[in-house]
Amino acid sequence: MDRPIRALLLAAGLGTRLRPLTFNIPKCLVEINEKTLLNYWIDNLEDINVEKILINTHYLAEKVNQFLDNQYSKKTNIERFHENKLMGTAGTLIANYNFFLNSTGILIHSDNFTNMRLFDLLKAHFNRPKGSLITMLTFTTSNPRSCGIVELDKDNIVLRFHEKVKNPPGNTANGAIYVFENEFLEWLIKNHPHAKDFSNDVLPFLTGKIFTYHTKMPYIDIGTPKRLKEARSIKIDRV
């Protein structure tokens, strides 16, 4: 892990499924056991000695900025990227191409809750098979219909995606955390410079080039009241 590590935390979403809770609180600042989602992710990134973190803002951006100013003004190198109009998960990444130059990049959807160690994902990425452009986190879901399900070959390379289908062929789900090098960004800019959504506009064109690392830790999208309640009801310890 000689290259510097830089991360983009996607935190600009509207959180519509969590209303009325998110009428006054951005989803990234929702608390689980008295700790916000951004706290969990920033702490996790600090554990791997991340060089810089970029957080995109949009909805209730002033509250996100206030939170960062109060808790991370000095000890962590955090930059912010405000979007007057949401650019989409791939659009934000493309707009910040220069942020990742000469570094290993991590793209994280910050509305997921886990205590999985990012170090293990990075280790898998640095040992990925030749020809893999990115490394993607996967987890086992109890509700495959609500997730993006992946089919893998014997080397844990993605063969097919099944995005929220009625009869998914398994329960191995995309965890929406991706590790990549500049080679991937160059491919993205060259082939899909106007991509907006990472899952729909990028991933389908990468089948056969995505290595996966599977976590055994609980992994929860807190996007609905039911899922948030589930996250708050369990204790997640690192292994």
C-alpha positions in Angstrom: 0.0 0.0 0.0 2.6 2.5 -1.0 0.3 4.7 -3.0 -1.6 7.4 -1.2 -5.3 6.6 -0.6 -8.0 9.1 -1.4 -11.8 8.6 -0.9 -15.0 10.1 -2.1 -17.9 9.8 0.4 -21.2 10.2 -1.4 -23.3 12.2 1.0 -25.6 14.4 -1.0 -28.8 12.4 -1.3 -32.2 13.6 -0.3 -33.1 10.7 1.9 -36.8 10.8 0.8 -37.6 7.3 2.0 -36.6 8.3 5.6 -38.9 11.2 5.8 -40.1 12.8 8.1 -36.7 12.1 9.9 -34.8 13.6 7.0 -36.8 16.8 6.7 -34.3 18.4 9.0 -31.4 15.9 9.1 -29.4 14.9 6.0 -29.2 11.1 5.7 -25.5 11.1 6.2 -25.9 12.6 9.6 -28.5 10.1 10.8 -27.3 8.6 14.1 -26.8 5.0 15.0 -25.9 4.4 18.6 -25.1 8.1 19.1 -22.7 8.2 16.1 -23.5 9.6 12.7 -23.0 7.6 9.5 -20.3 10.1 8.4 -18.5 9.5 11.7 -18.4 5.8 11.1 -17.0 6.2 7.6 -14.5 8.9 8.4 -13.2 6.9 11.3 -12.9 3.8 9.1 -11.0 5.8 6.5 -8.7 7.2 9.2 -7.9 3.6 10.2 -6.3 3.0 6.8 -4.4 6.3 6.9 -6.4 7.9 4.1 -4.5 11.0 2.7 -7.6 13.0 1.7 -11.4 12.6 1.9 -13.8 14.3 -0.5 -17.4 14.7 0.6 -20.1 15.9 -1.8 -23.0 18.0 -0.5 -26.3 19.1 -1.8 -29.4 18.5 0.5 -29.1 20.4 3.8 -25.4 21.1 2.9 -25.1 23.8 5.6 -25.7 21.1 8.3 -23.1 18.8 6.8 -20.6 21.7 6.7 -21.4 22.6 10.3 -20.9 19.0 11.4 -17.5 18.8 9.6 -16.4 22.2 10.9 -17.2 21.2 14.4 -15.7 17.7 14.4 -13.1 17.4 11.7 -11.7 20.9 11.2 -8.2 20.1 12.1 -7.3 16.4 12.4 -8.5 15.1 9.0 -7.9 16.4 5.5 -11.4 16.7 4.3 -12.5 18.6 1.2 -16.0 19.3 0.1 -17.7 19.4 -3.3 -21.0 21.2 -3.4 -23.5 20.2 -6.1 -26.2 22.8 -6.8 -27.9 20.1 -8.9 -27.2 16.5 -8.1 -24.7 15.1 -10.6 -25.3 11.4 -9.9 -22.8 8.9 -8.4 -20.8 8.5 -11.6 -21.1 12.2 -12.5 -19.6 13.3 -9.1 -16.7 10.9 -9.6 -16.0 12.1 -13.1 -16.2 15.8 -12.0 -13.5 15.0 -9.4 -11.1 13.1 -11.7 -8.1 15.3 -10.7 -8.7 14.6 -7.0 -7.7 11.0 -7.5 -4.6 11.5 -9.7 -1.6 9.4 -8.6 -3.5 7.7 -5.8 -5.6 4.6 -5.1 -9.3 5.7 -4.9 -12.2 4.5 -2.9 -15.8 5.4 -3.8 -18.2 4.9 -0.9 -22.0 5.3 -0.6 -22.2 6.7 2.9 -25.8 5.7 3.6 -24.7 2.1 4.4 -23.8 1.0 7.9 -21.1 -1.5 8.8 -18.0 -1.9 10.9 -16.2 -3.8 8.2 -12.5 -2.9 8.0 -11.7 -1.2 4.8 -8.1 -2.5 5.2 -9.3 -6.0 4.2 -11.0 -4.6 1.1 -7.8 -2.7 0.1 -5.7 -5.8 0.7 -7.9 -7.8 -1.7 -7.7 -5.0 -4.2 -3.9 -4.9 -4.2 -4.0 -8.7 -4.8 -6.7 -8.6 -7.5 -6.4 -10.8 -10.6 -4.8 -9.3 -13.7 -7.3 -7.5 -15.9 -9.5 -6.3 -13.0 -10.2 -2.6 -13.3 -11.9 -2.2 -9.9 -12.6 -4.1 -6.7 -16.1 -4.1 -5.4 -17.4 -5.0 -1.9 -20.1 -7.7 -1.7 -22.2 -8.9 1.2 -24.9 -11.5 1.9 -28.4 -10.0 1.9 -31.5 -11.4 3.5 -33.7 -9.6 1.0 -32.2 -10.2 -2.5 -35.1 -8.6 -4.3 -34.2 -5.2 -2.8 -30.5 -5.3 -3.8 -28.3 -5.4 -6.8 -27.3 -9.1 -6.9 -24.1 -10.3 -8.6 -23.1 -13.6 -10.2 -19.4 -14.5 -9.8 -17.0 -16.9 -11.4 -14.6 -19.1 -9.5 -12.1 -16.3 -9.1 -14.8 -13.9 -7.7 -15.0 -11.8 -10.9 -18.4 -10.4 -11.7 -20.1 -12.2 -14.6 -23.6 -10.6 -14.4 -25.6 -8.0 -12.5 -29.3 -8.4 -11.5 -30.6 -5.0 -10.2 -33.7 -5.5 -7.9 -35.3 -8.3 -10.0 -38.2 -10.5 -8.9 -36.2 -13.8 -9.0 -32.6 -13.0 -8.2 -30.2 -16.0 -8.7 -28.6 -15.7 -5.3 -28.1 -13.5 -2.3 -24.6 -12.0 -2.9 -25.2 -8.3 -3.2 -23.2 -5.3 -4.4 -22.1 -3.2 -1.3 -21.5 -0.1 -3.4 -17.9 0.4 -2.2 -15.4 0.4 -5.0 -11.6 0.6 -5.0 -9.8 1.7 -8.2 -6.6 3.0 -9.7 -6.1 5.8 -12.3 -6.3 3.1 -15.0 -10.0 2.8 -14.2 -10.6 6.6 -14.3 -8.9 6.8 -17.7 -11.2 4.1 -19.0 -14.2 5.8 -17.6 -13.4 9.2 -19.0 -12.6 7.7 -22.4 -15.6 5.4 -22.7 -18.4 7.0 -20.5 -17.6 10.6 -20.0 -21.2 11.6 -19.5 -22.2 8.8 -17.1 -24.5 9.8 -14.3 -25.4 6.7 -12.3 -22.6 4.4 -11.4 -24.7 1.2 -11.1 -26.6 1.7 -14.3 -24.2 3.7 -16.5 -20.8 2.2 -15.6 -21.0 -1.3 -13.9 -22.8 -3.1 -16.8 -19.9 -2.3 -19.0 -17.3 -3.7 -16.6 -18.5 -7.3 -16.4 -15.4 -9.5 -16.4 -13.3 -6.7 -15.1 -14.6 -6.4 -11.5 -13.0 -8.3 -8.7 -15.0 -8.7 -5.5 -14.2 -8.9 -1.8 -17.0 -10.5 0.3 -17.5 -9.3 3.9 -19.1 -11.5 6.5 -20.0 -8.4 8.6 -23.5 -7.1 8.7 -24.0 -4.5 6.0 -27.2 -2.4 6.1 -28.6 0.3 3.8 -30.3 2.5 6.2 -32.5 4.1 3.5 -35.8 3.1 5.0 -37.2 3.3 8.6 -37.3 -0.5 8.8 -33.6 -0.8 7.9 -32.6 2.1 10.1 -34.3 0.4 13.0 -32.5 -2.9 12.2 -29.2 -1.1 12.2 -29.9 0.5 15.5 -31.0 -2.8 17.1 -27.8 -4.8 16.5 -24.3 -4.5 17.8 -21.6 -4.7 15.1 -18.1 -5.6 16.2 -15.0 -5.8 14.1 -13.5 -9.2 13.4 
